[in-house]
Each structure stands twice: as structure tokens, then as C-alpha cells.
């Protein structure tokens, strides 16, 4: 059950909201949200519901043991790390490992067909962060299995994040207010995210899929750039739209989740890009991998090595494919190069504009690796982006079919919407009560368009559901 499905928007969410308002007290509402969250997961992946519950139970027990003042706490921590990563490796990377060992050893190993559980990368990382945090600060442990269950399984962020720490929501598990104003703002934020997903990301997806389905001989630089830029917009509006919906749902039920995107395409460096893109994931790797590896405390060479390790793991976390690994290392190499080559001090406006262009180029080219089915396809599209100036009748016909008015309008709206101009308009409107009040009818009008799209278009799953 996806946030952008008819059954969620028209049945599940209204029912849970009405019951949430009808039930008095935080405890009753927590029971409702826990039951709704398990139902939400079971609807999408009933075969792995027990795995989800087992993960919660395992990390709950590990947290209790890690919180005890005894000498085995460190052993418990390593057992929890091995257990969580072992389950993740079995379901997500076993086939990838078998394929690569077969190539490396020149033998034909059986490639196991293991179904990937919904949201395993997200709920595994949340459980793991809980145990690590308890080991570091034993006061963070909870004796309530139910609290940990609700923290990990809360449906607004269960299957695609944001990845939050237990202490980020622990207080609101026991003390939160469900208000009319919070609900209204949450619904508005949810509609904004739904609109990003349905009207921008899903529309761009049709164009992007068509470009990436072309044979190498059908590509020219125009089509290659259309596909690359289109996918950069598609994935941004897909995942930032999901994050908006998750944050909005949190407000509806009295939770306040941290922002996960802050206009990453407005960044002037790759380092700044990762402070704005999928913030919860980059923060997780910083806190639980980069800093434990030594961070930047052990010299430049070790720092660069640590960054490359982190971005290798970031790429691999996204999927069991070398395309994701290369995407991660692509960003890691540019981060190292920035630290090595960038002069210290303030930069003028021309230098910042060049930084914007350079960062956009790195991001757009990098996402070609992310989207491509193989490294060979990625290389061919990137080659066409920079050298494919031979225009053929076949490529011209393909471009004419894809550059429809709808797709051009979506690209234009996407380019505007991914930059912070809209945020400044919202800040300005918030200072004027009439404009703030008008934003709610405007949101309802967008919701009407979303419903029309849902009724007319085929369902497109969220990109990050596969991770």
C-alpha cells in the first residue's frame, strides 16, 4: 500500500485519521498507530511481516543487554551489528555476491532467488542505530517493547524513511498533541508531496523510461540529456515527495520528523549537496560509519579513505548492483577532490555560480549510473551526452515523440520546483494571513488534480521502495 495509491488516500488514511481523533489519550492512539502500521506493512508485503517483527524483537533484546553495566556489552553490540547486517546481506546481497564470485572464480555458482522484503534497508538501519545509541548512552534504552515497535514500524516512515534515531521520537511516543492546526498543516504538506509524486515524478518517469529503453544507435546528445535531466528531476520529486508525505502524516498524528531534503540542486558543491540530499541517510552514515572509522581525525589520507568507504557503502546500500556502487564512488571521488583542491576562504558570486553548475553536472551525470540497468548502458548514455552530436532521422523521431508539451511543462515546473524560490514564496505568504489561508483551498485544488491522475494513470511505485 503506497501513499500514492487510491486505497491509501481514499480508505486507509481517512479511517486511521478519524479513529485517531475519536480515541482519547496517547496510549490508545499508540495502539491504533501500531495496529495500522502492521496492517500497512502486511498489505504491501505479508510474507515478511514476521521478519519485521523478528527484527524489532531482536533489537529490543539487544538493547536491553547492551544497556546492562557488564563487560559483555561490547560483545552484544557486535552481535547486534552482525545480526542486522547479516539479515540485510542475506536478503539483499546474496545473489549479487554469488554472481560476482562466479565471475571472479570462473565457476557457475547457483544464484539464489530471494525476495527482497519491503523497506528492509530502512527498518534494519533504524534498529541498528537504536542498539548502537544504547551502547553509547545506556539511558536511551527502553524497557517497553511496544515503544520500540512503534518507533521502527510507524507507517508514515516504515518503508522508505526518513531514518530517525529513537531519541528523535521517544518523547512524542508518550506526550504529543493532535490539533486541528497540526492536522491541517499536515494534510497540506501531504498533498504537496503527493502532487510532487503524481504530477511531476510519475509524468517524468514515462519520458525517462522511454529514453533509457532506446538502443545505443538511437541516442543523440539531445535525447541523452533529456533522459539524464528528466531522471534527476524524477528521483528528486519522487523521494522528496515521499518525505513530504511522511512529514505531513507525522504532523497529522502529532509527530515532528526532521526534514530529509533541503533543495539539493541549489548546492554549490558536492559536499553541500549531501547536506541537502537524503539528509537522514547521510547523517546515519556519518554517525555510525564515518566517525567510528576515524572521521577526519587521523590525517588527510585516512580521511579520504574513510570518505570513499562511506560512499562505497552508500552506493551499495541503495542496491545490489555495480551501478549503485559506481554512483556512490562517483560522489565520493568528487568530495575528496573538493577537499584536496578547493582553496579556503570566501568565494564571490561568479565562483558560486560556477559551483552550482559543477554540482548540477556531477549530480545529473551521477544519476545516469543510478538509473542505468548496466554500467555499459550508463557509459553509452554519458558518451552520448558529451559526444553524440550526430543527429539521425531515428533520433529526431524519438525526440519528437518525447518532447511533448506535457513533458516540456513538467520539465519546466520541475526545474522551478527543485530550487528554493518556492520556499521563499511560502515564507513570504506565511507573513500574510490572507495568503496563508488561501494556501489551503489551493492545496485542495491540487488534491483534486491528484485524484484525477490516480483515476486515469497507471500506478508507478516509489523508487526507494526497492531499497
C-alpha positions as CSV (number, residue, x, y, z in Angstrom):
1,X,0.0,0.0,0.0
2,X,1.8,3.1,-1.2
3,X,1.0,6.7,-0.1
4,X,0.1,7.4,-3.8
5,X,-2.4,4.7,-4.1
6,X,-6.2,5.1,-4.2
7,X,-6.7,2.7,-1.3
8,X,-4.3,4.6,0.9
9,X,-5.6,8.1,0.0
10,X,-9.3,7.3,0.0
11,X,-9.7,4.5,2.5
12,X,-6.8,3.7,4.8
13,X,-5.7,7.3,5.7
14,X,-9.2,8.7,6.3
15,X,-10.1,5.8,8.5
16,X,-6.9,6.0,10.6
17,X,-7.3,9.8,11.0
18,X,-10.9,9.5,12.1
19,X,-10.1,6.8,14.6
20,X,-7.1,8.8,15.9
21,X,-9.3,11.8,16.6
22,X,-12.0,9.6,18.2
23,X,-9.7,7.7,20.6
24,X,-8.8,9.7,23.7
25,X,-5.3,9.6,25.2
26,X,-1.8,8.9,23.8
27,X,-1.8,5.2,24.8
28,X,-4.9,4.4,22.8
29,X,-3.6,6.3,19.8
30,X,-0.3,4.5,20.0
31,X,-2.2,1.1,19.9
32,X,-4.1,2.4,16.9
33,X,-1.0,3.5,15.1
34,X,0.9,0.3,15.9
35,X,-2.0,-1.8,14.5
36,X,-2.4,0.4,11.5
37,X,1.3,0.3,10.8
38,X,1.4,-3.5,10.9
39,X,-1.7,-3.7,8.7
40,X,0.0,-1.2,6.3
41,X,3.1,-3.4,6.0
42,X,1.1,-6.6,5.8
43,X,-0.9,-5.2,2.9
44,X,2.3,-4.5,0.9
45,X,4.4,-7.5,2.0
46,X,2.6,-10.1,4.1
47,X,5.2,-12.7,3.6
48,X,7.8,-10.7,5.5
49,X,5.7,-9.3,8.4
50,X,7.2,-11.9,10.8
51,X,10.7,-10.8,9.6
52,X,9.9,-7.2,10.5
53,X,8.6,-8.3,14.0
54,X,11.6,-10.5,14.5
55,X,13.9,-7.6,13.7
56,X,12.1,-5.4,16.3
57,X,12.3,-8.2,18.9
58,X,16.0,-8.9,18.2
59,X,17.0,-5.2,18.5
60,X,14.8,-4.8,21.6
61,X,16.6,-7.7,23.3
62,X,20.0,-6.5,22.2
63,X,19.2,-3.0,23.5
64,X,18.3,-4.4,26.9
65,X,21.5,-6.4,27.1
66,X,23.7,-3.6,25.8
67,X,22.2,-1.3,28.5
68,X,23.3,-3.5,31.3
69,X,26.5,-2.5,33.2
70,X,28.6,-5.5,32.4
71,X,31.6,-6.4,30.4
72,X,29.7,-8.2,27.7
73,X,28.1,-5.0,26.4
74,X,30.6,-4.7,23.6
75,X,30.1,-8.3,22.5
76,X,26.3,-7.7,22.5
77,X,26.9,-4.7,20.3
78,X,28.9,-6.6,17.7
79,X,26.4,-9.4,17.8
80,X,23.6,-6.9,17.0
81,X,25.6,-5.4,14.2
82,X,26.4,-8.8,12.8
83,X,22.8,-10.0,13.1
84,X,21.3,-6.9,11.5
85,X,23.8,-6.7,8.7
86,X,23.7,-10.4,8.2
87,X,19.9,-10.4,7.6
88,X,20.3,-7.4,5.3
89,X,23.1,-9.2,3.4
90,X,21.1,-12.4,3.0
91,X,18.0,-10.8,1.6
92,X,19.6,-8.1,-0.4
93,X,23.1,-9.1,-1.5
94,X,23.3,-12.9,-1.6
95,X,22.5,-13.1,-5.3
96,X,24.9,-10.2,-6.1
97,X,27.7,-12.0,-4.2
98,X,27.1,-15.3,-5.9
99,X,27.1,-13.6,-9.4
100,X,30.4,-11.8,-8.7
101,X,32.1,-14.8,-7.2
102,X,31.1,-16.8,-10.3
103,X,32.7,-14.3,-12.5
104,X,35.8,-14.0,-10.3
105,X,36.4,-17.7,-9.8
106,X,35.3,-18.7,-13.3
107,X,32.7,-21.2,-12.0
108,X,28.9,-21.3,-12.2
109,X,27.6,-20.8,-8.7
110,X,23.8,-21.1,-8.1
111,X,22.3,-17.7,-7.8
112,X,19.6,-17.8,-5.1
113,X,16.3,-16.1,-5.8
114,X,15.5,-14.3,-2.5
115,X,12.6,-11.9,-2.5
116,X,13.6,-8.5,-1.1
117,X,11.4,-7.6,2.0
118,X,9.7,-4.2,1.7
119,X,11.7,-1.5,3.5
120,X,14.4,-3.8,4.9
121,X,17.2,-1.3,4.4
122,X,15.2,1.3,6.4
123,X,13.9,-0.7,9.3
124,X,17.3,-2.5,9.7
125,X,19.2,0.7,9.9
126,X,16.8,2.1,12.5
127,X,17.0,-1.0,14.7
128,X,20.8,-0.9,14.4
129,X,21.0,2.8,15.3
130,X,18.9,2.1,18.4
131,X,21.3,-0.6,19.7
132,X,24.4,1.5,18.9
133,X,23.0,4.5,20.6
134,X,22.0,2.5,23.7
135,X,25.6,1.1,23.9
136,X,26.9,4.6,23.7
137,X,24.4,6.0,26.2
138,X,22.6,3.4,28.3
139,X,20.0,5.9,29.5
140,X,18.5,5.8,25.9
141,X,17.3,2.2,26.4
142,X,13.6,1.5,26.6
143,X,12.1,-1.3,28.6
144,X,8.9,-1.1,26.5
145,X,8.9,-3.5,23.5
146,X,5.8,-1.7,22.3
147,X,7.6,1.7,22.2
148,X,10.4,0.2,20.1
149,X,7.8,-1.5,17.9
150,X,6.0,1.8,17.2
151,X,9.3,3.6,16.6
152,X,10.5,1.2,14.0
153,X,7.1,0.3,12.4
154,X,5.4,3.7,12.4
155,X,3.8,3.6,9.0
156,X,4.5,7.2,7.8
157,X,8.2,6.3,7.6
158,X,8.3,2.5,7.8
159,X,9.2,1.5,4.2
160,X,11.2,4.5,2.9
161,X,12.3,6.7,5.8
162,X,13.3,9.2,6.8
163,X,15.7,7.2,9.0
164,X,15.3,8.7,12.5
165,X,17.0,7.9,15.8
166,X,14.9,6.6,18.7
167,X,15.6,9.7,20.8
168,X,14.1,11.8,18.0
169,X,10.7,10.4,18.6
170,X,10.9,8.9,22.1
171,X,9.4,11.9,23.8
172,X,6.4,12.2,21.4
173,X,5.6,8.5,21.8
174,X,4.3,9.4,25.3
175,X,3.4,13.1,25.0
176,X,2.1,14.7,21.9
177,X,-0.9,16.8,20.8
178,X,-3.2,16.1,17.9
179,X,-4.5,19.6,17.0
180,X,-6.7,21.0,14.2
181,X,-3.9,23.3,13.1
182,X,-1.4,20.5,13.0
183,X,-3.7,18.3,11.1
184,X,-4.5,21.0,8.5
185,X,-0.8,21.7,8.0
186,X,-0.1,18.0,7.8
187,X,-2.7,17.5,5.2
188,X,-1.4,20.4,3.2
189,X,2.2,19.0,3.4
190,X,0.9,15.6,2.4
191,X,-0.9,16.9,-0.6
192,X,2.2,18.8,-1.7
193,X,4.3,15.6,-1.6
194,X,1.5,13.7,-3.4
195,X,1.5,16.3,-6.1
196,X,5.3,16.1,-6.5
197,X,5.0,12.3,-6.9
198,X,2.0,12.1,-9.2
199,X,2.1,15.1,-11.4
200,X,5.9,15.7,-11.6
201,X,7.8,12.5,-10.9
202,X,5.4,10.0,-12.4
203,X,4.9,12.1,-15.6
204,X,8.7,12.5,-16.0
205,X,9.0,8.7,-15.5
206,X,7.3,7.9,-18.8
207,X,9.7,10.1,-20.7
208,X,12.8,8.8,-18.8
209,X,11.8,5.2,-19.2
210,X,11.5,5.7,-23.0
211,X,14.9,7.3,-23.3
212,X,16.6,4.6,-21.3
213,X,14.9,1.9,-23.4
214,X,16.4,3.2,-26.6
215,X,19.2,1.4,-28.3
216,X,22.7,3.0,-28.3
217,X,22.4,3.8,-32.0
218,X,19.1,5.7,-31.5
219,X,20.6,8.1,-29.0
220,X,22.0,11.6,-29.6
221,X,23.1,14.3,-27.2
222,X,19.6,15.8,-27.0
223,X,17.9,12.5,-26.0
224,X,20.7,11.6,-23.6
225,X,20.4,15.0,-21.8
226,X,16.7,14.7,-21.8
227,X,16.8,11.4,-20.1
228,X,19.5,12.4,-17.6
229,X,17.9,15.7,-16.6
230,X,14.5,14.1,-16.6
231,X,15.7,11.3,-14.2
232,X,17.4,13.8,-11.9
233,X,14.0,15.6,-11.6
234,X,12.1,12.3,-11.3
235,X,14.1,10.9,-8.5
236,X,14.1,14.2,-6.6
237,X,10.4,14.7,-6.8
238,X,9.7,11.0,-6.1
239,X,11.7,10.8,-2.9
240,X,11.3,14.4,-1.6
241,X,7.6,13.9,-2.3
242,X,7.6,10.8,-0.2
243,X,9.4,12.7,2.5
244,X,6.9,15.5,2.4
245,X,4.1,13.0,2.7
246,X,5.8,11.2,5.7
247,X,6.4,14.5,7.5
248,X,2.9,15.7,6.8
249,X,1.5,12.4,8.1
250,X,3.6,12.8,11.2
251,X,2.1,16.2,11.8
252,X,-1.4,14.8,11.5
253,X,-0.7,12.3,14.2
254,X,1.3,14.6,16.4
255,X,4.9,13.7,15.5
256,X,7.5,16.0,14.1
257,X,10.1,14.4,11.8
258,X,13.2,16.1,10.7
259,X,13.5,17.4,7.1
260,X,15.0,15.0,4.7
261,X,15.6,17.3,1.7
262,X,16.6,21.0,1.5
263,X,16.8,21.8,-2.2
264,X,19.9,19.8,-3.0
265,X,20.0,21.1,-6.6
266,X,20.7,24.6,-5.2
267,X,24.0,23.3,-3.7
268,X,27.3,24.9,-4.8
269,X,29.4,21.8,-4.0
270,X,29.1,18.1,-3.8
271,X,29.7,18.4,-0.1
272,X,26.8,20.8,0.2
273,X,24.7,18.6,-2.0
274,X,25.0,15.8,0.6
275,X,24.0,18.1,3.4
276,X,20.7,18.7,1.5
277,X,20.0,15.3,-0.2
278,X,18.5,12.4,1.8
279,X,19.8,14.0,5.0
280,X,18.7,11.2,7.3
281,X,20.8,8.6,5.3
282,X,23.9,10.8,5.1
283,X,23.6,11.6,8.8
284,X,23.3,7.9,9.6
285,X,26.5,7.0,7.7
286,X,28.3,10.0,9.3
287,X,27.3,9.0,12.8
288,X,27.6,5.2,12.6
289,X,30.4,4.6,10.0
290,X,32.4,7.7,9.1
291,X,33.1,8.9,12.7
292,X,33.8,5.3,14.1
293,X,36.3,4.9,11.2
294,X,38.1,7.9,12.5
295,X,36.4,10.7,10.5
296,X,38.8,13.4,9.8
297,X,40.9,13.0,13.0
298,X,43.7,10.8,11.6
299,X,45.2,12.7,8.8
300,X,44.2,13.6,5.2
301,X,45.0,10.2,3.7
302,X,42.8,8.4,6.3
303,X,40.1,11.0,5.9
304,X,39.9,10.5,2.1
305,X,39.9,6.7,2.6
306,X,37.1,7.0,5.1
307,X,35.0,9.1,2.7
308,X,35.4,6.6,-0.1
309,X,34.5,3.8,2.2
310,X,31.4,5.7,3.3
311,X,30.3,6.4,-0.3
312,X,31.0,2.9,-1.4
313,X,28.7,1.7,1.3
314,X,26.2,4.4,0.5
315,X,26.0,3.2,-3.1
316,X,25.8,-0.4,-2.1
317,X,23.0,0.4,0.4
318,X,20.9,1.5,-2.5
319,X,21.0,-1.7,-4.3
320,X,23.0,-4.9,-5.1
321,X,24.4,-3.6,-8.4
322,X,27.7,-2.1,-9.5
323,X,25.8,0.8,-11.0
324,X,24.9,1.9,-7.5
325,X,28.4,1.3,-6.2
326,X,29.9,3.4,-9.0
327,X,27.3,6.1,-8.3
328,X,28.4,6.2,-4.7
329,X,32.1,6.3,-5.5
330,X,31.5,9.0,-8.1
331,X,30.3,11.3,-5.4
332,X,33.0,10.1,-3.0
333,X,35.7,11.0,-5.5
334,X,34.4,14.5,-6.0
335,X,34.1,15.0,-2.3
336,X,37.8,14.0,-1.9
337,X,38.7,16.2,-4.9
338,X,36.9,19.2,-3.4
339,X,38.7,18.9,-0.1
340,X,42.0,18.5,-1.9
341,X,41.7,21.2,-4.5
342,X,39.3,23.8,-3.3
343,X,41.0,26.9,-1.9
344,X,40.0,28.1,1.6
345,X,38.2,31.3,2.2
346,X,35.1,33.1,0.9
347,X,34.1,32.9,-2.8
348,X,32.5,35.6,-4.9
349,X,29.2,35.3,-6.8
350,X,30.8,34.1,-10.1
351,X,32.7,31.3,-8.3
352,X,29.4,30.3,-6.5
353,X,27.6,30.2,-9.8
354,X,30.3,28.0,-11.3
355,X,30.0,25.8,-8.2
356,X,26.2,25.5,-8.8
357,X,26.8,24.4,-12.4
358,X,29.6,22.0,-11.5
359,X,27.5,20.4,-8.7
360,X,24.5,20.0,-11.0
361,X,26.7,18.4,-13.7
362,X,28.1,15.9,-11.1
363,X,24.6,15.1,-9.8
364,X,23.0,14.7,-13.2
365,X,25.8,12.5,-14.6
366,X,25.9,10.5,-11.4
367,X,22.2,9.7,-11.6
368,X,22.7,8.2,-15.0
369,X,24.7,5.4,-13.2
370,X,21.9,5.2,-10.6
371,X,19.2,4.7,-13.3
372,X,21.0,2.6,-15.9
373,X,20.5,-1.1,-15.9
374,X,24.2,-1.8,-16.5
375,X,27.5,0.1,-16.4
376,X,27.6,-0.3,-20.2
377,X,24.3,1.4,-20.7
378,X,25.4,4.2,-18.3
379,X,28.6,4.7,-20.3
380,X,26.8,4.8,-23.6
381,X,24.3,7.5,-22.3
382,X,27.1,9.6,-20.8
383,X,29.1,9.3,-24.0
384,X,26.1,10.4,-26.0
385,X,25.6,13.4,-23.6
386,X,29.0,14.8,-24.5
387,X,29.8,13.4,-28.0
388,X,26.6,12.3,-29.5
389,X,26.2,15.2,-32.0
390,X,25.3,13.1,-35.0
391,X,21.6,13.5,-35.3
392,X,19.8,10.8,-37.3
393,X,16.2,10.6,-38.5
394,X,15.6,7.9,-36.0
395,X,16.8,10.0,-33.0
396,X,14.9,13.0,-34.3
397,X,11.7,11.0,-34.4
398,X,12.3,9.7,-30.9
399,X,12.9,13.2,-29.7
400,X,9.7,14.5,-31.4
401,X,7.6,11.8,-29.7
402,X,9.1,12.5,-26.2
403,X,9.3,16.3,-26.3
404,X,5.5,16.7,-25.9
405,X,4.0,19.9,-24.4
406,X,3.1,17.9,-21.3
407,X,6.7,16.7,-20.8
408,X,8.2,20.1,-21.5
409,X,5.8,21.7,-19.0
410,X,6.8,19.1,-16.4
411,X,10.5,19.7,-17.0
412,X,9.9,23.5,-16.7
413,X,7.9,23.1,-13.5
414,X,10.4,20.6,-12.1
415,X,13.3,23.0,-12.7
416,X,11.4,25.7,-10.8
417,X,10.1,23.5,-8.1
418,X,13.5,21.9,-7.2
419,X,15.0,25.3,-6.4
420,X,14.3,27.4,-3.2
421,X,12.3,30.1,-4.9
422,X,9.0,28.4,-3.9
423,X,10.2,28.2,-0.3
424,X,10.8,31.9,-0.3
425,X,7.3,32.5,-1.6
426,X,5.9,30.3,1.1
427,X,7.8,32.2,3.8
428,X,6.5,35.5,2.4
429,X,2.9,34.1,2.2
430,X,3.2,32.9,5.8
431,X,3.6,36.6,6.9
432,X,0.2,37.5,5.3
433,X,-2.8,35.8,6.9
434,X,-4.9,36.0,3.7
435,X,-2.3,34.3,1.6
436,X,-1.7,31.7,4.3
437,X,-5.4,30.9,4.4
438,X,-5.6,30.8,0.6
439,X,-3.0,28.0,0.6
440,X,-5.5,25.5,1.9
441,X,-8.0,25.9,-0.9
442,X,-5.1,25.8,-3.3
443,X,-3.9,22.5,-1.7
444,X,-7.4,21.1,-2.1
445,X,-7.4,22.1,-5.8
446,X,-4.1,20.2,-6.2
447,X,-5.6,17.3,-4.4
448,X,-8.4,17.3,-7.0
449,X,-5.8,17.1,-9.8
450,X,-4.1,14.3,-7.9
451,X,-7.3,12.3,-7.7
452,X,-7.9,12.8,-11.5
453,X,-4.4,11.5,-12.1
454,X,-4.9,8.5,-9.8
455,X,-8.1,7.6,-11.6
456,X,-6.6,7.9,-15.1
457,X,-2.9,6.8,-14.9
458,X,-1.3,3.5,-14.1
459,X,0.4,3.1,-10.7
460,X,4.1,3.9,-10.5
461,X,5.8,2.7,-7.3
462,X,8.2,4.9,-5.3
463,X,11.7,4.5,-6.5
464,X,13.1,4.0,-2.9
465,X,10.6,1.1,-2.2
466,X,13.2,-1.2,-4.0
467,X,15.8,-0.3,-1.4
